[in-house]
Amino acid sequence: MLTDAQKIGTAWLRERRRGIYAAGAGLGKTRTTIEDFQFHQLCGDAQAMIVFAPKNASLLTWPDEVGKWAPGLKVNVLNQTWEWDDSDVYVVHYDIVKKLVAFVKKTKFWPCDYVVLDECTCARNPEAVRMVQLAPILERASFVRGLTGTPRPNTEADVYGQCQAIFQSDNPFGDSKHRFERTYFEQGYMRWDKTLKDGAKEKIRGKLEGRMLCMKSSEYLDLPDIAYVDVPIKLPRALRTQYDELKEKLFLELDDGEITAVSAGVLVNKLLQFTSGNIYEQLPHPTIEGKMIKKVHYLHDLKTKALLKIKERPLLVMRNFQHTGVPGAVHLTPDNVPDWNAKKIPLAIGHPASIGIGTNLQAGGSTLCWHTPTYSLLDRIQAEARLWRMGQKDPVVVYRLLVENTVDIAVEAAVAMKDTEQDALMNALSITRKL
């Protein structure tokens, strides 16, 4: 039995051949899409579906969901076996699109007329090699569905690439990203510095009418409570002095090297490394010309100590840097997700970009900790939605380890601003406004 939200989603999809279904976590984007595909398959409009998805979603979520909701459909995960067969559903992750294209050229065969771009924000750069390679396939497809819970993870500029991928030659914003940016944005001094022109936000939303369906989880689901607990951490005087030097002078003197921050973005990342406890330095390889190696400078373990004082278990830790380690923590991978969901892993750690999209983790626990704040709204929303989603039986608690008076606080404030903008877009296009 479909939920009310899923009924609305399937009805909307059936009325169009291409569209972006932007529904919050737990509303059942996967099941809705499977239902829509089965409808068109029964009608004779579609023969086979191919799903492009983040790695974990392609390995775990899609095969499991198809088996759960449509056991009569045969699934072939193409990154495991490379052959066309009589499958109804093919699944491939974005990272191996190049291999898929080579496979298509080799076999000179393409059976899929129904294409799904799961988490289509992964397709927001139309100039990326994989999107250029996929363009002919997407153009010829009978049906193209884009699925996401965060249609604009950073700014309205993120919408263009998704529309280009889904609508191709019928992109409502035209065939030029640069023309789109000139039309709707003011260019600042720096190339990356773009601000919306007066009235541009409303014009962009107007062009998305009928092409994007936005549905918020809070409007349809009775989700458990979610609470945020900020854990303040104070830098000792010597570390505070070093931090301020890095912030103000853009470099930090270390006993065995000098690190430079040449842009605001690099500086923020360096400061986040600092507050996390270690900082990277790029050095020339001693024997291989032109190759760089990464050296890690240990600074402190303040966050690790604070984290280990959190008593709730199971606990899922989100880290931004590879050097971040927590004693006793198990690195979460597709292979051990079943162990997490069986509550066999009391302390797990992972990067939000690798486990934050399409992985169902709500059965394994209800407590998450951000070791380092992320300024990616996409990572933030998707990571927390792994636990705070339909099927979660307990209140969710999110701890945030924040070093006082540092970039940690600034990043939290910036993400809060972007979250407000996200809600504005979702509300503006929400179907409930039209009822």
C-alpha positions as CSV (number, residue, x, y, z in Angstrom):
1,M,0.0,0.0,0.0
2,L,1.4,3.4,-1.0
3,T,1.5,6.2,1.4
4,D,-0.3,9.5,0.6
5,A,3.0,11.1,-0.3
6,Q,3.9,8.2,-2.6
7,K,0.5,8.4,-4.3
8,I,1.0,12.1,-5.0
9,G,4.5,11.3,-6.3
10,T,3.5,8.5,-8.6
11,A,0.6,10.5,-10.0
12,W,2.9,13.5,-10.7
13,L,5.5,11.3,-12.4
14,R,2.9,9.5,-14.6
15,E,1.9,12.9,-16.1
16,R,5.3,13.7,-17.5
17,R,8.2,11.9,-19.2
18,R,10.9,13.9,-17.5
19,G,10.9,15.5,-14.1
20,I,12.8,16.1,-10.8
21,Y,11.2,14.5,-7.8
22,A,12.6,16.4,-4.8
23,A,11.2,14.6,-1.7
24,G,12.6,14.6,1.8
25,A,14.2,11.6,3.4
26,G,11.8,8.8,4.3
27,L,9.0,9.8,1.8
28,G,9.9,6.8,-0.4
29,K,11.5,8.3,-3.6
30,T,12.8,4.9,-4.4
31,R,9.5,3.0,-4.0
32,T,7.6,5.8,-5.8
33,T,10.0,5.5,-8.8
34,I,9.8,1.7,-8.8
35,E,6.0,2.0,-8.9
36,D,6.1,4.5,-11.7
37,F,8.5,2.2,-13.7
38,Q,6.2,-0.8,-13.2
39,F,3.2,1.2,-14.5
40,H,5.0,2.2,-17.7
41,Q,6.4,-1.3,-18.1
42,L,2.9,-2.8,-17.9
43,C,1.6,-0.2,-20.3
44,G,4.3,-1.2,-22.8
45,D,5.9,2.3,-22.7
46,A,9.2,1.1,-21.0
47,Q,11.2,-2.0,-21.3
48,A,14.0,-1.7,-18.7
49,M,15.2,0.8,-16.2
50,I,18.7,1.9,-15.4
51,V,19.5,3.7,-12.1
52,F,22.6,5.9,-11.7
53,A,23.2,6.3,-8.0
54,P,25.9,7.0,-5.4
55,K,28.0,3.9,-4.6
56,N,26.4,2.8,-1.4
57,A,22.9,3.4,-2.8
58,S,23.7,1.3,-5.9
59,L,25.2,-1.6,-3.9
60,L,22.7,-1.7,-1.0
61,T,19.6,0.5,-1.3
62,W,18.3,-0.1,-4.8
63,P,18.8,-3.9,-4.9
64,D,17.1,-4.2,-1.5
65,E,14.3,-1.8,-2.3
66,V,13.4,-3.5,-5.6
67,G,13.5,-6.9,-3.9
68,K,11.2,-5.6,-1.1
69,W,8.6,-3.7,-3.2
70,A,8.8,-5.4,-6.6
71,P,10.2,-8.9,-6.1
72,G,9.1,-9.9,-9.6
73,L,11.6,-7.5,-11.1
74,K,15.1,-8.9,-11.9
75,V,18.0,-6.6,-10.9
76,N,21.5,-6.5,-12.3
77,V,24.1,-4.4,-10.5
78,L,26.5,-3.6,-13.3
79,N,29.5,-2.8,-11.2
80,Q,29.5,-6.4,-10.1
81,T,28.7,-8.1,-13.5
82,W,29.1,-6.5,-16.8
83,E,26.6,-8.1,-19.2
84,W,23.2,-7.3,-20.6
85,D,20.6,-9.9,-19.8
86,D,16.9,-10.0,-19.4
87,S,16.9,-7.9,-16.2
88,D,14.2,-5.3,-15.7
89,V,16.4,-3.0,-13.6
90,Y,20.1,-2.2,-14.0
91,V,22.0,-0.3,-11.3
92,V,25.4,1.5,-11.7
93,H,27.1,4.0,-9.5
94,Y,28.3,7.4,-10.8
95,D,32.0,6.7,-10.3
96,I,32.1,4.1,-13.1
97,V,30.0,5.8,-15.8
98,K,33.1,5.8,-18.0
99,K,33.2,1.9,-17.8
100,L,29.5,1.8,-18.6
101,V,29.9,4.0,-21.7
102,A,32.8,1.8,-22.9
103,F,30.7,-1.3,-22.3
104,V,27.8,0.2,-24.4
105,K,30.2,1.0,-27.2
106,K,31.6,-2.5,-27.1
107,T,28.3,-4.3,-27.1
108,K,26.6,-1.7,-29.3
109,F,23.4,-2.3,-27.3
110,W,21.3,-0.2,-24.9
111,P,18.1,-1.8,-23.5
112,C,17.1,0.9,-21.0
113,D,14.5,3.4,-22.0
114,Y,13.7,4.5,-18.4
115,V,16.6,6.4,-16.7
116,V,16.9,7.4,-13.1
117,L,19.5,9.8,-11.7
118,D,19.3,9.1,-8.0
119,E,20.5,12.0,-5.9
120,C,20.7,14.1,-9.1
121,T,22.7,16.8,-7.3
122,C,25.6,14.5,-8.3
123,A,24.8,15.6,-11.8
124,R,24.8,19.4,-11.1
125,N,28.0,20.0,-13.0
126,P,27.1,19.7,-16.7
127,E,30.7,20.0,-17.7
128,A,31.8,16.9,-15.7
129,V,33.2,14.2,-17.9
130,R,30.6,11.6,-16.8
131,M,27.7,14.0,-17.5
132,V,29.1,14.8,-21.0
133,Q,29.4,11.0,-21.6
134,L,25.9,10.4,-20.4
135,A,24.3,13.2,-22.4
136,P,23.5,11.1,-25.5
137,I,21.9,8.4,-23.4
138,L,19.8,10.9,-21.4
139,E,18.7,12.7,-24.6
140,R,17.4,9.5,-26.2
141,A,15.7,8.0,-23.2
142,S,11.9,7.8,-23.1
143,F,11.7,8.6,-19.4
144,V,14.2,10.4,-17.2
145,R,13.7,10.9,-13.5
146,G,15.9,12.9,-11.2
147,L,15.6,12.1,-7.5
148,T,16.9,14.3,-4.6
149,G,16.1,15.5,-1.2
150,T,18.2,18.7,-1.6
151,P,17.6,20.3,-5.0
152,R,19.8,23.3,-4.2
153,P,22.5,22.1,-1.7
154,N,24.4,25.4,-1.9
155,T,22.8,28.0,-4.2
156,E,20.2,28.3,-6.9
157,A,23.1,27.9,-9.3
158,D,23.0,24.2,-8.5
159,V,19.6,23.8,-10.2
160,Y,21.0,24.4,-13.7
161,G,23.1,21.3,-14.1
162,Q,20.3,19.0,-12.8
163,C,17.9,20.5,-15.3
164,Q,20.4,20.0,-18.0
165,A,20.8,16.4,-17.1
166,I,17.1,15.7,-16.8
167,F,15.6,17.8,-19.6
168,Q,18.6,18.0,-22.0
169,S,17.6,20.0,-25.1
170,D,14.4,21.1,-23.3
171,N,16.2,22.6,-20.4
172,P,14.1,25.6,-19.2
173,F,17.2,27.6,-18.5
174,G,18.7,27.1,-22.0
175,D,21.8,25.2,-23.2
176,S,24.5,27.4,-21.7
177,K,25.5,27.4,-18.0
178,H,27.4,30.7,-18.5
179,R,24.3,32.4,-20.1
180,F,22.2,31.1,-17.1
181,E,24.7,32.6,-14.7
182,R,24.8,35.9,-16.5
183,T,21.0,36.1,-16.6
184,Y,20.3,35.4,-12.9
185,F,23.5,36.3,-11.1
186,E,25.8,39.3,-10.4
187,Q,29.4,38.4,-10.9
188,G,31.7,39.4,-8.0
189,Y,35.4,40.1,-8.2
190,M,36.3,36.5,-7.7
191,R,35.1,33.9,-10.2
192,W,33.2,31.9,-7.5
193,D,31.6,35.1,-6.0
194,K,28.1,35.2,-7.5
195,T,25.0,36.7,-6.0
196,L,21.4,36.5,-7.2
197,K,20.0,39.5,-9.1
198,D,16.9,41.2,-7.8
199,G,13.9,39.0,-8.6
200,A,16.0,36.2,-10.0
201,K,15.0,33.7,-7.3
202,E,11.3,34.1,-8.2
203,K,12.1,33.8,-11.9
204,I,14.1,30.6,-11.4
205,R,11.3,29.1,-9.3
206,G,8.8,30.0,-12.0
207,K,10.7,28.1,-14.6
208,L,10.7,25.1,-12.4
209,E,6.9,25.0,-12.1
210,G,5.7,21.7,-13.5
211,R,9.2,20.3,-13.8
212,M,10.1,19.8,-10.2
213,L,7.9,18.4,-7.4
214,C,9.0,19.3,-3.9
215,M,7.7,17.5,-0.8
216,K,8.9,18.0,2.7
217,S,9.2,15.1,5.1
218,S,7.7,17.1,8.0
219,E,4.5,17.6,6.0
220,Y,3.8,13.9,5.5
221,L,5.7,11.9,8.2
222,D,5.3,11.6,11.9
223,L,9.1,11.6,12.6
224,P,10.6,11.2,16.0
225,D,12.0,14.2,17.8
226,I,15.5,15.3,16.8
227,A,17.7,17.3,19.3
228,Y,20.9,19.1,18.7
229,V,23.5,19.2,21.4
230,D,26.5,21.5,20.9
231,V,29.6,20.4,22.8
232,P,31.9,23.4,23.4
233,I,35.6,22.9,23.3
234,K,38.2,25.5,24.4
235,L,41.6,25.7,22.9
236,P,44.5,26.0,25.3
237,R,46.5,29.3,25.1
238,A,49.4,27.9,22.9
239,L,47.0,26.3,20.4
240,R,44.9,29.5,20.4
241,T,47.9,31.5,19.4
242,Q,48.8,29.1,16.6
243,Y,45.2,29.1,15.4
244,D,45.0,32.9,15.3
245,E,48.3,33.1,13.3
246,L,46.9,30.7,10.7
247,K,43.7,32.7,10.5
248,E,45.2,36.2,10.4
249,K,48.5,35.7,8.5
250,L,47.4,32.8,6.3
251,F,50.3,30.6,7.3
252,L,51.4,28.6,10.3
253,E,54.9,28.0,11.3
254,L,55.5,24.4,12.4
255,D,58.7,22.9,13.7
256,D,59.3,21.0,10.5
257,G,57.5,22.9,7.8
258,E,55.4,25.8,6.7
259,I,51.8,25.6,5.5
260,T,50.2,28.3,3.4
261,A,46.5,29.1,2.8
262,V,46.2,30.8,-0.6
263,S,42.4,31.3,-0.8
264,A,39.5,31.7,1.5
265,G,38.3,28.2,0.7
266,V,41.7,26.7,1.5
267,L,42.0,28.7,4.7
268,V,38.6,27.5,5.9
269,N,39.6,23.9,5.2
270,K,43.0,24.4,7.0
271,L,41.3,25.9,10.0
272,L,38.8,23.0,10.1
273,Q,41.8,20.6,10.0
274,F,43.3,22.6,12.9
275,T,40.2,22.4,15.1
276,S,39.9,18.7,14.2
277,G,43.3,18.0,15.7
278,N,45.7,17.5,12.7
279,I,46.7,19.5,9.7
280,Y,48.0,18.4,6.3
281,E,51.1,19.7,4.5
282,Q,51.8,18.9,0.8
283,L,55.4,18.1,0.2
284,P,57.3,17.1,-3.0
285,H,57.9,13.4,-3.3
286,P,61.6,12.7,-2.5
287,T,62.2,10.5,-5.6
288,I,59.3,11.0,-8.0
289,E,59.4,14.3,-9.8
290,G,56.1,16.2,-10.0
291,K,54.4,14.0,-7.4
292,M,53.3,15.3,-4.0
293,I,52.9,13.5,-0.7
294,K,50.8,14.4,2.2
295,K,52.3,14.9,5.7
296,V,50.1,15.0,8.7
297,H,51.0,17.3,11.7
298,Y,49.4,16.2,14.9
299,L,48.2,19.1,17.0
300,H,45.7,17.9,19.7
301,D,43.1,15.3,20.5
302,L,40.6,17.7,22.2
303,K,37.7,16.6,20.0
304,T,38.4,12.9,20.4
305,K,38.4,13.2,24.2
306,A,35.1,15.1,24.1
307,L,33.6,12.5,21.8
308,L,34.5,9.6,24.0
309,K,32.7,11.3,26.9
310,I,29.4,10.8,25.0
311,K,27.9,7.7,26.6
312,E,25.2,6.8,24.1
313,R,25.7,3.7,22.0
314,P,25.4,2.9,19.2
315,L,27.1,6.1,18.1
316,L,27.7,7.1,14.5
317,V,30.5,9.6,14.0
318,M,30.8,11.8,10.9
319,R,34.3,13.0,10.0
320,N,35.5,15.3,7.3
321,F,39.2,14.3,7.2
322,Q,40.8,11.0,6.7
323,H,43.3,11.6,9.5
324,T,40.4,11.8,12.1
325,G,40.5,8.6,14.1
326,V,38.5,7.6,17.2
327,P,39.8,4.7,19.4
328,G,37.5,1.7,19.0
329,A,35.5,3.1,16.1
330,V,34.7,0.8,13.1
331,H,34.9,2.4,9.7
332,L,31.5,2.1,8.2
333,T,31.4,0.5,4.7
334,P,28.7,-1.2,2.5
335,D,30.0,-4.6,3.8
336,N,29.3,-3.9,7.5
337,V,26.1,-1.8,7.2
338,P,24.1,-5.0,8.0
339,D,26.2,-5.3,11.2
340,W,25.4,-1.7,12.1
341,N,21.7,-2.2,11.6
342,A,21.9,-5.3,13.7
343,K,23.4,-3.2,16.5
344,K,26.6,-5.2,16.4
345,I,28.8,-2.1,16.0
346,P,28.6,0.2,19.1
347,L,30.9,2.9,17.6
348,A,31.1,3.6,13.8
349,I,32.8,6.3,11.9
350,G,32.6,7.5,8.3
351,H,32.6,10.4,5.9
352,P,29.2,12.0,5.1
353,A,29.9,12.0,1.3
354,S,30.5,8.2,1.3
355,I,27.7,7.0,3.6
356,G,25.4,10.0,3.7
357,I,23.3,9.3,0.6
358,G,20.9,6.4,0.1
359,T,22.0,4.3,3.0
360,N,19.4,3.2,5.5
361,L,21.0,3.2,9.0
362,Q,18.0,4.0,11.2
363,A,17.7,0.4,12.5
364,G,21.2,0.6,14.0
365,G,21.0,3.6,16.2
366,S,19.7,7.0,16.9
367,T,22.7,9.0,17.9
368,L,25.1,10.9,15.6
369,C,28.1,13.0,16.3
370,W,29.7,15.6,14.0
371,H,33.4,15.5,14.7
372,T,34.0,18.4,12.4
373,P,31.2,20.7,11.0
374,T,30.7,20.5,7.3
375,Y,29.7,23.5,5.2
376,S,28.1,21.2,2.6
377,L,24.3,21.4,3.2
378,L,23.9,18.3,1.1
379,D,26.3,16.3,3.3
380,R,24.6,17.7,6.4
381,I,21.0,16.9,5.5
382,Q,21.8,13.6,3.9
383,A,24.0,12.3,6.8
384,E,21.5,13.2,9.5
385,A,18.7,11.7,7.4
386,R,20.4,8.3,7.6
387,L,19.1,8.1,11.2
388,W,16.2,10.6,11.3
389,R,13.9,9.0,8.9
390,M,10.8,6.8,8.6
391,G,11.4,3.6,10.6
392,Q,13.4,5.3,13.3
393,K,11.8,4.2,16.6
394,D,13.7,6.5,19.0
395,P,14.3,10.2,19.4
396,V,17.4,11.2,17.4
397,V,20.2,13.1,19.1
398,V,22.9,14.9,17.0
399,Y,26.0,16.1,18.9
400,R,28.2,18.8,17.3
401,L,31.8,19.2,18.6
402,L,32.6,22.9,18.2
403,V,35.8,24.7,19.2
404,E,34.8,28.0,20.7
405,N,35.5,31.2,18.8
406,T,36.8,29.4,15.7
407,V,35.8,28.5,12.2
408,D,33.6,25.7,13.7
409,I,31.2,28.3,14.9
410,A,31.3,30.2,11.5
411,V,30.6,27.1,9.5
412,E,27.6,26.3,11.7
413,A,26.2,29.8,11.1
414,A,26.8,29.6,7.4
415,V,25.0,26.2,7.1
416,A,22.1,27.5,9.1
417,M,21.7,30.3,6.6
418,K,21.8,27.9,3.7
419,D,19.2,25.7,5.4
420,T,16.9,28.6,5.6
421,E,17.3,29.1,1.8
422,Q,16.7,25.4,1.2
423,D,13.4,25.6,3.2
424,A,12.4,28.6,1.2
425,L,12.8,26.8,-2.1
426,M,11.1,23.7,-0.9
427,N,8.2,25.7,0.5
428,A,7.9,27.7,-2.7
429,L,7.5,24.6,-4.8
430,S,5.8,22.4,-2.3
431,I,2.8,20.7,-3.6
432,T,0.8,21.6,-0.5
433,R,0.9,25.3,-1.6
434,K,-1.3,24.2,-4.6
435,L,-3.9,22.2,-2.8
